[in-house]
Amino acid sequence: AAGYKVADGAATQVVVDVNTFFMDGYMGYKIETSSTVKAVAGGSTVFQKEIVQNNGFAYVNNNDLYLAFDQLMDMIAKQAIDTFSSPDFKAVVQ
């Protein structure tokens, strides 16, 4: 489980919902995820963007699975950082 803490007096909260996580395949695998990044102020969503990522790999041993999952998490983190750095997001939270 994951969680976060809201800073005292925070006007806006960043919320990330994982909508789907799916992995399928035999010898050739694919991992797909869909997440929603939101800025919430006063109980209302004031900014929202969906992040969809996938990663395919050939399975040889468990290390391949762990590496593919780590790569996928890195891709999601990069896209989330790009979202948080965007002018649209900054305009909402300032």
C-alpha positions in Angstrom: 0.0 0.0 0.0 1.1 3.5 -0.7 0.2 6.7 1.0 1.0 10.4 1.4 0.7 13.1 3.9 -0.9 16.5 3.2 1.2 19.4 4.4 -0.6 21.6 7.0 -2.4 24.4 5.2 -1.9 22.9 1.7 -4.4 24.4 -0.8 -3.8 21.8 -3.4 -3.2 18.0 -3.2 -1.5 15.9 -5.9 -3.3 12.5 -6.2 -2.2 9.6 -8.4 -4.7 6.8 -9.0 -3.5 3.5 -10.6 -6.5 2.6 -12.8 -5.1 -0.6 -14.4 -2.1 -2.8 -14.1 -2.0 -5.8 -16.5 0.7 -8.3 -17.5 0.2 -11.0 -20.0 2.2 -13.3 -22.2 4.1 -16.5 -22.6 7.8 -16.1 -23.5 6.9 -12.7 -24.9 5.5 -10.5 -22.2 3.8 -7.1 -22.1 3.1 -5.0 -19.0 0.5 -2.2 -19.4 -0.5 0.4 -16.8 -2.9 3.3 -16.8 -2.7 6.0 -14.1 -4.4 9.4 -13.5 -2.5 12.3 -12.1 -4.8 14.9 -10.5 -4.5 18.2 -8.6 -7.4 18.5 -6.1 -8.3 21.8 -4.5 -11.2 22.3 -2.1 -12.5 18.8 -2.9 -12.6 19.5 -6.7 -10.3 18.2 -9.4 -8.7 21.2 -11.0 -6.2 19.4 -13.2 -6.1 15.8 -14.5 -4.0 13.9 -16.9 -3.9 10.2 -17.8 -0.5 8.4 -18.0 -0.5 5.2 -20.0 2.7 3.2 -20.3 3.6 -0.3 -21.5 6.7 -2.3 -21.7 7.4 -5.5 -23.6 10.1 -8.0 -23.0 11.2 -11.6 -23.8 11.2 -13.7 -20.7 14.3 -15.8 -20.0 14.4 -15.7 -16.2 13.0 -13.7 -13.3 15.6 -11.0 -13.6 14.0 -10.1 -17.0 10.7 -9.6 -15.2 12.1 -7.4 -12.5 14.1 -5.3 -15.0 11.0 -4.8 -17.2 8.9 -3.7 -14.2 11.7 -1.3 -13.0 11.9 0.1 -16.5 8.1 0.6 -16.6 8.2 2.4 -13.2 10.9 4.7 -14.5 8.9 5.5 -17.6 5.8 6.3 -15.4 7.9 8.5 -13.0 9.4 10.4 -15.9 6.0 11.1 -17.4 4.7 12.2 -14.0 7.6 14.5 -13.5 7.1 16.0 -17.0 3.4 16.5 -16.0 4.3 18.2 -12.8 6.7 20.5 -14.6 4.2 21.5 -17.3 3.0 25.1 -17.4 -0.6 23.9 -17.2 0.0 22.1 -14.0 2.1 24.9 -12.5 -0.7 27.4 -13.3 -3.2 25.4 -11.3 -1.1 24.8 -8.2 0.3 28.4 -7.8 
